[in-house]
Amino acid sequence: MNRQEAIEVIMTTIDAQDVVVSTTGLISREIFEKFDSERNIYVPGSMGLASSIGLGLAMAQQTKRVVVIDGDASLLMNLGSIVTIGNRRPTNLLHVVLDNGVYASCSEERSMSKTAKLEVLAGEVGYQYVRTADGQGGLKRAIIEFRRGPGFILAKIELGGRRDFRRPLELAAIKDRFMLFMKQPTKGDPSS
Amino acid sequence: MNQSDKGVFNVLAGDRSEKADLLHGIFREFGVNFASGVPCGVLRHIIKNFEDDAVVLHVIANRESEAVGLATGAYFCGKIPAVYMQNSGLFSASNDIASLLIPYRMPIFFVVSYRGCEGEDAVQHLTTGRATERLLESFGLPFEVFRNQNLRNLTRSLFETMYKVELPTFLLLKRGWHR
């Protein structure tokens, strides 16, 4: 499974009402080009903050499920974030980490994910659902079986894939449409 | 607050600040209902007021960048966040302010303690102290340094500017500001 295949599985398996926060670089650019939607927030700068933004969303709007699509190097850049997530334990947060072991959006320089045991750390700091997935089938199952978070899925991916995606540029407009989306009632939520 | 958390604020037993309470009242007037940051002794009364206020969802962060991310997520859901930190941490979070809050045009109110000013006794604050106002100026962000002006008018006017320009906005507080 490569980045493209993992993103396809995630974006076609999660619920239409779920919110998506994607990390810096090719992950956000691929999602922007292929799966752009009002429910997406891209984090083109401030590398590492996708999971913090996701936690802020999950705590402030508990009727929607928040899916963070992170990378191994960007998670390592803000590793304290998993401690905060484990401490706050939002049940509506699913943190998916695409782990290729490198800074793929740069020039594939090695990250330290190989020795970091990210899935072990996540379990130790308080995530309530932890899975690792090697292929598309396993990733799909891990997403479908997620019920109560915070959840952590470490999806091992291979290198390769397109790099020529356009960039999300109109961030203020992306914010405005996202905030409108957040104001809509969540279907099936008794409090809305 | 559970029992173990109470110890955190023992140092404040009986120590209140009218200015911090006034500031909290203005935060409430402008609807602040989310707070995140990294503690600093200069801001202790402000942080305690956030912690004690049931209307404010208060999340202490490990690093200042995290607080910027948390406040961003909360703002996207319609919350009105305030972020607090020391100016040393403002430099840690400066790229997050520049590359997340400015391009997304996020009106987020920052209360920043201003170390490294006249009378500073800690050498590690001197360089960031000299550079703090110039950092904010170079980013083109609104800020005010509290120098015993009318705190109410100063803060209200900063909030109004923040909503006009839709950018993060900063109130800088020096040691002893709360007296």
Contacts between the chains, C-beta under 8 A, distances in Angstrom:
chain1	res1	chain2	res2	distance
A	21	B	73	7.7
A	41	B	76	6.6
A	43	B	100	6.9
A	44	B	99	7.4
A	44	B	103	7.8
A	45	B	95	7.1
A	45	B	96	7.7
A	45	B	98	7.4
A	45	B	99	2.5
A	45	B	100	5.8
A	45	B	103	7.1
A	46	B	65	7.1
A	46	B	68	7.2
A	46	B	69	7.1
A	46	B	95	6.5
A	46	B	96	4.2
A	46	B	99	4.9
A	46	B	100	3.9
A	48	B	65	7.0
A	49	B	65	6.3
A	49	B	66	7.5
A	49	B	68	6.9
A	49	B	69	3.7
A	49	B	72	7.5
A	49	B	96	6.1
A	49	B	100	6.4
A	50	B	69	7.8
A	51	B	69	7.6
A	52	B	61	7.7
A	52	B	65	7.4
A	52	B	66	4.7
A	52	B	68	7.6
A	52	B	69	2.7
A	52	B	70	5.3
A	52	B	72	7.8
A	52	B	73	7.1
A	53	B	69	4.6
A	53	B	70	7.5
A	53	B	72	5.0
A	53	B	73	4.3
A	53	B	76	7.6
A	54	B	73	6.4
A	55	B	59	7.9
A	55	B	69	7.6
A	55	B	70	6.1
A	55	B	73	6.4
A	56	B	34	7.8
A	56	B	36	7.7
A	56	B	59	7.8
A	56	B	69	6.4
A	56	B	70	4.1
A	56	B	71	6.5
A	56	B	72	6.1
A	56	B	73	2.2
A	56	B	74	4.4
A	56	B	75	7.8
A	56	B	76	7.5
A	56	B	77	7.7
A	57	B	73	3.9
A	57	B	74	7.5
A	57	B	76	6.0
A	57	B	77	5.9
A	58	B	73	7.5
A	59	B	57	6.4
A	59	B	59	7.0
A	59	B	70	7.9
A	59	B	73	7.6
A	59	B	74	7.1
A	60	B	34	6.5
A	60	B	57	6.9
A	60	B	73	6.4
A	60	B	74	4.3
A	60	B	76	7.8
A	60	B	77	3.8
A	60	B	78	7.6
A	60	B	79	4.7
A	61	B	77	4.0
A	61	B	78	7.9
A	78	B	63	7.6
A	78	B	65	6.5
A	78	B	66	6.5
A	78	B	69	7.7
A	80	B	61	7.8
A	80	B	62	3.4
A	80	B	63	5.8
A	80	B	66	6.2
A	81	B	62	7.7
A	81	B	66	5.8
A	81	B	69	7.5
A	83	B	62	6.3
A	84	B	59	7.1
A	84	B	61	6.5
A	84	B	62	6.3
A	84	B	66	6.4
A	84	B	70	7.8
A	88	B	59	6.8
A	171	B	103	4.5
A	171	B	104	4.8
A	171	B	105	7.6
A	172	B	103	7.4
A	172	B	104	6.4
A	172	B	105	4.5
A	172	B	166	7.9
A	174	B	104	7.8
A	175	B	76	7.0
A	175	B	104	5.1
A	175	B	105	6.9
A	175	B	106	7.7
A	178	B	76	6.0
A	179	B	76	6.0
A	179	B	78	6.9
A	182	B	76	6.3
A	182	B	77	5.4
A	182	B	78	6.6
A	183	B	78	6.8
